[in-house]
Amino acid sequence: MSLKKIDANLVRITTNGDKLNVLIHTTAMLILKHATKSGDCTRALSLVKAMPASMRRTTLIQWFTKYSPIRIVFQNDAVGMLKKDDKGYTAFNLDKADENPFYKIAENNAEPGLLDFDKFIKMIQNMAKREAAKADEGKVKPEDVASIKAACDVLAGLKFTRVEPANDTDKDAGEDEAFGPAPLAAVG
């Protein structure tokens, strides 16, 4: 395949991706308008399911949640509409929904960056707190409460030290400790 063909495909992906985003948004707006009149929101789940797996389904679900009382639980194949007195209720806001398409939300949410040591340690600490709280709130099987709380105490008490990367300047060229000598073709 030539670079010209690759470049042409990249242009097509961008163009078709943009067109697909607009089509999904237009369809989502039609679903909101239909739901405001009829109370029927079943097509919201159908739209999410129709999206290619690589598309930002989660962002579309968040968009429905932000601008309407429609709630989608994709994993459970469920969709419904909250009532005004339900916790987390959001009224339909068609104007804002139209001004803020789901793909703009995705563009504004940066993709997660690389994990660094400090973030990793914070994740462990937060997990220990979160799971201990679940045990305290009765959200753990009674027979596992003590074990989970003990494990959380151990996690919370762990102390970590950043390890500096080894200096690789004294390695033989073309040799990797994990995989042994490199094939001759790769040695340069």
N, C-alpha and C positions, 0 to 999 in steps of 0.2 A: 504494500500500500504506500502511495506517495504522500509526501507532506501536503501537497495540494489537496488531496482527497481528505486527509485528516483535518486540515484547516476548514474545508468546506463542511465537513461533518460537525465541527465545533460551532460554526455559524448556524447550521440547521438546529443543533441542540439548543442554542441560546434562543433562536427565534421560536422554535416549537415549544420550548419550556415557558417562554413568556406568554405565548398564546394559550397554553394549557392552564397557566396560573389565572389568566383572565377568564377563561371558560369556567374554571372551578369557582372563582369568585362570583361570576354572574349567576351560576347555578345555586350557590349558597344564598345569594340575595333573594332569588326566587323562592327558595325553601323558607327563608325567614318571612317573606311577605305572605306566603301560603299559610304558614303556621300562625301568623297573627290573626288571620281571618277564620281559619278552620280549627286551630288547636292541634292539627296533625303535623308532627315533626319527624315522622318515620323516614322521610327522604334524607334527612341529615345524616343518619347512619349509613344509608345507601350510598350517599356521596363519598363519605369517608372510605367505605369499603371499595368503591369504584376507583379510588386513587391508586396509582402504582405504589408498591411498597416503598420505593425509594423517595417518594414525595413526602412532604411534611404533614402527615396525617395529624400528628399531635398538635401542630400549630393550628390546623383548621378546627380541631376540637376545642382548643383554647379560645379561638375566635368566636365560635358559637357560644361558649360560656361567658365571654366578655360582653357580648352584645345581645344576649337573649336569655330566656329561662331554659333553653334547650340544654340538656345534659346528655352526653354520649359516653358510654363505657365500652370502648371498642373491644377490649378483651372478653367482655361478657356478652357481646353482640346485643347491647341494650341501648335504648334511647328513650327519653321521656322529657316532660316539661315540668319544671317546678311551679308550685302555686305561690301566689304573692306572699303568703305567710310562712313559706318554707325558708329554712336557713340557707343563705347563699343565693337567694333569689335575685335575678337581674332582669329588669324590664327590657322589652324589645327596644332597641335603639337603632332603627334602620339607617338613619342619616350617618351616624358615627360608623356603623358597620360598613356602609358603602364607601365612606371616606378612608377607611383603614382596612384594606383587603388583608386576608390572612397572610399572604406572601410578604406583605410589608412588615408584619409582626416578625416573621421569620428573618427578614433582612436586618431588623433592629436587634435581634437576639443573636449576639455573636456565638459562633460555634465554640464549644468548650476548648480551652487551650490545653497545653501539655500539663500533665500532673507534675507538680514539684514536691520536694520533700516536706515542706511546711504544710501544703494542702493535704498531703497524705496523712500526716500526723493529726491534723485537725479533723479529718474524716474519721479516723479511729476514735479520737476523743468524743466526737459528736455521736458516733454510733453507740459507744458505751453508754453515754447519757440517755440517748433516745430509747435504747432497748431496756435499760434499767427502769426508766419511766413507764414503759409498757408493762413491765412486771409489777410495778407499784399500782398501776391503774387496773390491774386484773385482765390485761389483754394477752396473757400468757397462760398456757395450760397450768393448772395448779401444781401438778407434779414436777413442772420444770422451772417454777419461779426461783427456787433457791439456787439451782444450777446456773440459770441465766444471770441472776444477780451476782453470783460469785465470779462468773466469767467476765462480767462487766467491770467488777471491782479490779480484777487482774488487768484488763485492758486499760482502765483509767489510771492504774498505778505504773504502767510501763513507762520507762524513760528511754528516749532514743537519742542517738548522736549521729550527726551527719558524718558520713564516711567520704573522705576525699577520694576522687578517682585515682587509680593507679597510674603511674607514669609509664607509658608504653614505649618510650624512646629506646629502651635497651632490648626490645624484642628483635628477633631475627626477621628480616624482611620476608613477607609472605607466610608468616606463621601466626596462627591463632590458637591460643591455649584451649579453647572450647572445641575446636574442630580439627586441630592438627595442622600439618603443612598444607598450604594452598596448592592447588594444581599448578603446574608450571605455566600454563597459559594465562593464569591470573596474576603471576608475579611480574612486576613491571619495573 
